[in-house]
Amino acid sequence: MPGRSEEPRMSFLAGLIRAVGDVTVLTGACLRELLRRPFEWALISEQMFRLGVRSMPLVGLTIAFTGAVMALQVSYTLAAYGAKLYVGSFVAVTLIKELGPVLTAVMFAARVGAGITAELGSMNVTEQIDALRALGASPVKKLVLPRLAALMVMVPILTMIGDLLGILGGMYVAVAEIEQGAGYYWSKVREFLVLGDLLSGIGKTFFFAFFIGIIACYNGLNTRGGASGVGRATTNTVVAASIAIFTSNFFLAKLFLVLQSAFGGASW
């Protein structure tokens, strides 16, 4: 009996190690193709529009209302300590350093990551990727690299747009509900927000974008079992990418705090 209980655990561990190894190999293949000409600018531009621009309404709406809710909730909490005037600074710093990057990445994992896996998975089970190889083209260069590059460009851009909309959502609540002046709200945002906060928040998004793209492409290229296999691969992508985002966020936050402290402290 004890031996049986160990089998699923060892099977999961072996599968995890194998997946990490395969993803590492895929990453190396992407780096090799990145150095080979020609560079697929047209494919990257197309994916930037499909994956990034079309995600803008979802990301903007989500973070704008997140900023509004934060301002509403925090105003009541800070009022108990006589600090309601600092709503703007709290919303801005929290959004830019943590919630903005993480929420944007999760939205991309759910919408874009799942879409990439479904698209590549469908191509795989219908043998379109094998046909691409037969024609002498590299699936990594034609399919993986453009999507990965597009994500690493568009996720940071949409994070910055989302951060701004979230701060504006908080300002609306501050003006309409708390009766705080818009000018005072922005003065507190500028007073407490430093360059290091912006750099740390945006810096995280490059890692998040990489995790989403590489996990989605890996699952898509390794899809088996027809339509049901595509469904499983899509679910695995959303779950794995979300775990990667939340787990890495802790270590990245710690890293950027250390860097911020080493290169100028709070004023950096």
C-alpha positions as CSV (number, residue, x, y, z in Angstrom):
1,M,0.0,0.0,0.0
2,P,2.7,2.6,0.8
3,G,4.4,1.8,-2.5
4,R,1.1,2.5,-4.4
5,S,0.7,5.9,-2.7
6,E,4.2,6.9,-3.8
7,E,3.6,6.1,-7.5
8,P,1.3,9.0,-8.4
9,R,3.6,11.4,-6.5
10,M,6.7,10.1,-8.3
11,S,4.8,10.2,-11.6
12,F,3.9,13.8,-11.0
13,L,7.4,14.7,-10.1
14,A,8.9,12.9,-13.1
15,G,6.4,14.7,-15.4
16,L,7.2,18.1,-13.9
17,I,10.9,17.5,-14.3
18,R,10.4,16.4,-17.9
19,A,8.2,19.4,-18.7
20,V,10.8,21.8,-17.2
21,G,13.5,20.2,-19.3
22,D,11.4,20.3,-22.5
23,V,10.5,24.0,-21.9
24,T,14.2,24.7,-21.4
25,V,15.0,23.0,-24.7
26,L,12.3,25.0,-26.4
27,T,13.7,28.2,-24.9
28,G,17.2,27.4,-26.3
29,A,15.6,26.7,-29.7
30,C,14.0,30.2,-29.6
31,L,17.3,31.8,-28.7
32,R,19.0,30.0,-31.7
33,E,16.3,31.0,-34.1
34,L,16.5,34.6,-32.8
35,L,20.0,34.8,-34.1
36,R,19.2,33.4,-37.5
37,R,18.1,35.6,-40.4
38,P,15.6,36.5,-41.7
39,F,13.9,38.0,-38.7
40,E,10.1,37.6,-39.0
41,W,9.0,41.2,-38.5
42,A,5.7,40.8,-40.4
43,L,4.7,37.8,-38.2
44,I,5.7,39.6,-35.0
45,S,3.7,42.6,-36.0
46,E,0.6,40.5,-36.8
47,Q,0.9,38.7,-33.4
48,M,1.3,42.0,-31.6
49,F,-2.0,43.1,-33.0
50,R,-3.8,39.8,-32.4
51,L,-2.5,39.1,-29.0
52,G,-1.9,42.6,-27.6
53,V,-4.1,45.3,-29.2
54,R,-7.2,43.0,-29.1
55,S,-6.6,42.4,-25.4
56,M,-6.6,46.1,-24.5
57,P,-10.3,46.4,-23.7
58,L,-10.2,43.4,-21.3
59,V,-7.1,44.6,-19.5
60,G,-8.1,48.2,-19.4
61,L,-11.6,47.5,-18.0
62,T,-10.3,45.0,-15.4
63,I,-7.6,47.3,-14.0
64,A,-9.7,50.5,-14.1
65,F,-12.4,48.9,-11.9
66,T,-9.7,47.4,-9.7
67,G,-8.3,50.8,-9.1
68,A,-11.8,52.2,-8.4
69,V,-12.6,49.4,-5.9
70,M,-9.2,49.8,-4.2
71,A,-9.9,53.5,-3.7
72,L,-13.3,52.9,-2.3
73,Q,-12.3,50.2,0.1
74,V,-9.0,51.9,1.2
75,S,-10.7,55.2,1.9
76,Y,-12.9,53.6,4.6
77,T,-9.9,51.9,6.1
78,L,-7.7,54.9,6.1
79,A,-10.5,57.1,7.4
80,A,-10.2,55.3,10.7
81,Y,-6.6,56.5,11.1
82,G,-7.2,60.0,9.7
83,A,-5.3,59.2,6.6
84,K,-8.0,59.3,3.9
85,L,-6.0,61.9,2.0
86,Y,-3.4,59.3,1.0
87,V,-5.8,57.2,-1.1
88,G,-4.1,58.3,-4.3
89,S,-0.7,57.3,-3.2
90,F,-1.9,53.9,-1.9
91,V,-3.7,53.1,-5.2
92,A,-0.9,54.2,-7.4
93,V,2.0,52.4,-5.6
94,T,0.0,49.2,-5.2
95,L,-1.2,49.1,-8.8
96,I,2.1,49.9,-10.4
97,K,4.2,47.6,-8.2
98,E,2.0,44.6,-7.8
99,L,-1.6,44.5,-8.9
100,G,-1.2,46.0,-12.4
101,P,1.5,43.7,-13.6
102,V,0.0,40.6,-12.0
103,L,-3.6,41.2,-13.2
104,T,-2.5,42.1,-16.7
105,A,-0.4,38.9,-16.8
106,V,-3.3,36.7,-15.5
107,M,-5.6,38.3,-18.2
108,F,-3.1,37.4,-20.9
109,A,-2.7,33.9,-19.5
110,A,-6.5,33.3,-19.6
111,R,-7.2,34.9,-23.0
112,V,-3.9,34.9,-25.0
113,G,-2.2,31.9,-23.5
114,A,-5.2,29.7,-23.9
115,G,-5.7,30.9,-27.4
116,I,-2.1,30.2,-28.4
117,T,-2.3,26.7,-27.0
118,A,-5.6,26.0,-28.8
119,E,-4.3,27.3,-32.1
120,L,-1.0,25.4,-32.0
121,G,-2.7,22.3,-30.5
122,S,-5.2,22.2,-33.4
123,M,-2.4,22.6,-35.9
124,N,-0.5,19.8,-34.2
125,V,-3.3,17.2,-34.1
126,T,-4.2,18.0,-37.7
127,E,-0.5,17.5,-38.7
128,Q,-0.1,21.0,-40.0
129,I,3.1,21.4,-38.0
130,D,4.5,18.2,-39.5
131,A,3.7,19.6,-42.9
132,L,5.5,22.8,-42.0
133,R,8.6,20.8,-41.1
134,A,8.3,18.8,-44.3
135,L,8.5,22.1,-46.3
136,G,11.8,22.9,-44.5
137,A,10.4,25.6,-42.3
138,S,11.1,25.8,-38.6
139,P,7.9,25.7,-36.4
140,V,9.9,27.5,-33.7
141,K,10.8,30.4,-36.0
142,K,7.4,30.6,-37.7
143,L,5.1,29.9,-34.8
144,V,6.7,30.1,-31.4
145,L,9.2,33.0,-31.7
146,P,6.7,35.6,-33.2
147,R,4.2,34.9,-30.4
148,L,6.8,35.0,-27.7
149,A,8.3,38.2,-29.0
150,A,4.9,39.8,-29.4
151,L,4.0,39.0,-25.8
152,M,7.2,40.4,-24.4
153,V,6.5,43.7,-26.2
154,M,2.8,44.0,-25.6
155,V,2.4,42.8,-22.0
156,P,4.6,45.7,-20.6
157,I,2.8,48.2,-22.8
158,L,-0.6,47.1,-21.8
159,T,0.5,47.0,-18.2
160,M,1.4,50.7,-18.4
161,I,-1.9,51.6,-20.0
162,G,-3.7,49.5,-17.4
163,D,-1.8,51.2,-14.5
164,L,-2.9,54.6,-15.8
165,L,-6.5,53.6,-16.2
166,G,-6.4,52.1,-12.7
167,I,-5.1,55.3,-11.2
168,L,-7.8,57.2,-13.1
169,G,-10.4,54.8,-11.8
170,G,-9.2,55.5,-8.3
171,M,-9.3,59.2,-9.0
172,Y,-12.9,59.0,-10.1
173,V,-13.9,57.4,-6.8
174,A,-11.7,59.9,-4.8
175,V,-13.5,62.8,-6.5
176,A,-17.1,61.4,-6.7
177,E,-17.3,59.4,-3.4
178,I,-14.6,60.8,-1.1
179,E,-15.0,64.4,-2.3
180,Q,-11.3,64.8,-2.8
181,G,-9.9,67.2,-5.4
182,A,-8.4,65.7,-8.5
183,G,-5.4,67.9,-8.2
184,Y,-4.7,66.8,-4.6
185,Y,-5.1,63.2,-5.6
186,W,-2.5,63.5,-8.3
187,S,-0.2,65.4,-6.0
188,K,-0.2,62.4,-3.6
189,V,0.4,60.1,-6.5
190,R,3.5,62.1,-7.5
191,E,4.7,62.5,-3.9
192,F,4.9,58.8,-3.1
193,L,5.6,57.2,-6.5
194,V,9.2,56.9,-7.5
195,L,11.0,55.7,-10.6
196,G,12.0,52.4,-8.9
197,D,8.3,51.5,-8.4
198,L,7.6,51.9,-12.1
199,L,10.8,50.0,-13.2
200,S,10.1,47.1,-10.8
201,G,6.5,46.8,-12.0
202,I,7.3,46.9,-15.7
203,G,10.4,44.7,-15.2
204,K,8.2,41.9,-13.8
205,T,6.0,41.9,-16.9
206,F,8.9,40.8,-19.2
207,F,9.3,37.6,-17.1
208,F,5.5,37.1,-16.9
209,A,5.2,37.5,-20.7
210,F,8.0,35.0,-21.2
211,F,6.3,32.4,-18.9
212,I,2.9,32.8,-20.6
213,G,4.3,32.5,-24.1
214,I,6.7,29.6,-23.6
215,I,4.2,27.6,-21.5
216,A,1.4,28.2,-24.1
217,C,3.6,27.3,-27.0
218,Y,5.0,24.2,-25.3
219,N,1.6,22.8,-24.5
220,G,0.3,23.6,-28.0
221,L,3.2,21.9,-29.7
222,N,2.9,18.8,-27.5
223,T,-0.9,18.4,-27.8
224,R,-2.1,14.9,-28.4
225,G,-5.5,13.2,-28.5
226,G,-7.7,15.2,-30.9
227,A,-10.2,17.8,-29.7
228,S,-10.2,16.5,-26.1
229,G,-6.4,16.8,-26.0
230,V,-6.6,20.4,-27.1
231,G,-9.0,21.1,-24.3
232,R,-6.7,19.5,-21.7
233,A,-3.7,21.4,-23.1
234,T,-5.6,24.7,-22.9
235,T,-6.5,24.1,-19.3
236,N,-3.0,23.1,-18.4
237,T,-1.7,26.3,-20.0
238,V,-3.9,28.6,-17.9
239,V,-3.2,26.7,-14.7
240,A,0.6,26.4,-15.2
241,A,1.0,30.0,-16.4
242,S,-1.0,31.4,-13.5
243,I,1.1,29.4,-11.0
244,A,4.3,30.6,-12.7
245,I,3.0,34.2,-12.5
246,F,2.1,34.1,-8.8
247,T,5.1,32.1,-7.8
248,S,7.7,34.2,-9.7
249,N,6.0,37.4,-8.5
250,F,7.3,36.8,-4.9
251,F,10.9,36.2,-6.0
252,L,10.8,39.1,-8.5
253,A,9.4,41.5,-5.9
254,K,12.2,40.5,-3.5
255,L,14.8,40.9,-6.3
256,F,13.6,44.4,-7.2
257,L,13.4,45.5,-3.6
258,V,17.0,44.5,-3.1
259,L,18.0,46.3,-6.3
260,Q,16.0,49.4,-5.4
261,S,17.7,49.4,-2.0
262,A,21.2,48.9,-3.4
263,F,20.9,51.6,-6.1
264,G,19.5,54.5,-4.2
265,G,16.8,53.4,-1.8
266,A,13.3,54.8,-1.9
267,S,14.3,57.7,-4.2
268,W,15.4,55.4,-7.0
